[in-house]
């Protein structure tokens, strides 16, 4: 969807090509509805990929987004949002994101404006099941975790929320970040790293 479009997914989307996106957005809004299932099976790809340089926009997941664990595949994101110039972006997860692919992120947020211009809100569950993963990777963004980010035993050298470039990260009163995968080399896993 481009130029103020509104995109809704209520069914199944599977991406299998290198550098692909289940849903691509340019200055538009998207909702992955309760029955929507987006699966990523190749690297440098995203379930939802959006770049926004004008207006106020939303990416909402009410369904399931999954990064599959495929041998040798790396560096994908369940949701990728980039805010390079003007406007605002809010990324909200209200259901399930599973990051099973190595060196990948459930939500990857990149912002070149003020830290409040890009918000990431987790209201349900993000699960990490592979090494060097992040539940939420936030560059110059405001992050609120209101429910669960789970790092399972396979999530070695991983981070629940990774914030950089003056990101504002809050694990809210009902937020739980569960860290099991702490045996990674060279570093241990962590709930929040800033």
N, C-alpha and C positions, 0 to 999 in steps of 0.2 A: 504494500500500500504506500502511495506517495501523495504529497501535497494535500494534507488535511483529510486523508481517507480514514475510515474506521473499519478495522478488520476484526472478524470474529471467527474463531475455529471451534467447531463442535464435534469434530470427528478425528481421524487419525492422519498424522503427517509423519513421514519417515524420510530422512535425508541420508543418502549413501555416497554422495560424491565429495571429493576433496574441496574444501572451501565453500561449502554450501550453507544455505539457511532454510529452515522450515518455513519461516515467515520473515520477509524483508520489509523494513519500514524506512521511509524517508519523510520526516515531519508529519507523522500520522500516529494514530492510536490503535492499540490491539488488545483484545481479550481472548485468552485461551480458556474456553468455558469448561464446566465441570466434567463433561464427557470428552473433552479434547485431550489427545495424547500426542505429544511431539517427541520423536525419537531421533537422536543423532548417532550415526554409525561410522563417521569418518572424521579426520582431524581438521584443525583450523576451521571449524564449522560452528554453527549456532542453531539452537532451536528457534529462537527469536533474535533477529539482528536489526538494530535500528540506529540511525544517525539523525540527529535533530539540530537544526541551526536556526529555526524560527518558530515561535509559538510555544504553547504549554501542552505537554503531551504525557500520556500514560501508557505503560506496559503492565498488564495485569494477567497473572496466571491463577486461574481457578481450577485447573486440571492437573495434568501430569506432564513434566518435561524430563526426559531421561537421556543421559550421555552414556552410551553402551561401552562396555569394556571389550574392545576389540584389540587383538594383539598388535602392538607397535603403533597404535593410533594415539595421538596426544593433542593437547592444546585446543580444546573446544570449550564452548560455554553454553549453558542452558539458555540464559538470556544475556545478550550483549547490548549495552546502551552507551552511546557516545554523544556528548553534548559539547561541540567544539566552539560555537560562536555566540548565539543568543538564545533566549527562551529558557524553559525549565523542562525537567523530565522527572517523573516519579515511576519507579519500578516497584511493583507490589507482588509478592508471592503469597497467595491465600491457600495453597494446597501443597503439592509435592514437586520437588526438584531432586533428582538423583544424579549425582556426578560420579559415575563409575569409570570414566575414562581418565587415564593418567595425565597429570600436569594440566588439569582442566579446572573450570570454576562453575559453580551453580549459577551465580550472577556475576557479571563482569561489568563494572560501571566506570566510565572515563569522562572526566569533566574538565573543561578549561575555563569555566566561569567561577562565580563565588561558590563556596562550599554548600550553601543552601539551595543552589539551583538544581542539583541532582540529588534526589532522595531515593534510598533503597529501604524497603520495609518488608520484613519477613514476618508473616502472621501465621505460618504453619510449619512445614518441615522441609529442611534441606539435608540430604544425606550424602556423605562422602565415603566412597568404597575403593579408593585407589590412592597411590602415593603422589605426593607433591600436588595436592588439590587444594582448593579453597571453596568454602561455602559461598562467601561473598568477597569479591576482590573490589575494593573501592579506591579510586583515585580522585582526591579532592571532592569527596561526596559525604552526605549525611546518611548514616546507617542506623536503623532501629531494628533490633531483634526482639520480637514479641512472643516467640514460641520456641521452636526446636531447630538446632543445627547439630547434627550427629556425625561425629568422626568415628567410623568403625575401625576394627583392628587393622584392616588393609590400608587405611588412610595414614600411612607413615609420612613423616615430614610434611604434614598438612596443617591447614589453619582454618578455623571456623569462619572468622572474619579477618581479612587482611586489609588494613587501611594505610594509605600513604598520601603524601602531599597535603598535609593538614586536614585529612578526613576527620569527621566527627562521628565516632562510633559509640553506640549505647546498647548494652544488653539490658533490656527493660525489666521491670519487676517480675514479669511472667516469663522472661526469656531463659532458655536452658541451652547451654552449649556443652555437649557431652563428648569428651575426648578419650578415646581408647587407643588409637594408633600412635603410641609414643616411642616406638622403637626404631624410628628412622635414622638413617645416616646420610648426611652429617648432622642434621638437626632433629630435635624432637618436635612433635606436633604441639599446637597451642590452640586455645580457644579463640583468643584475640591477639593479633600482632599489629602494632602500629610503629 
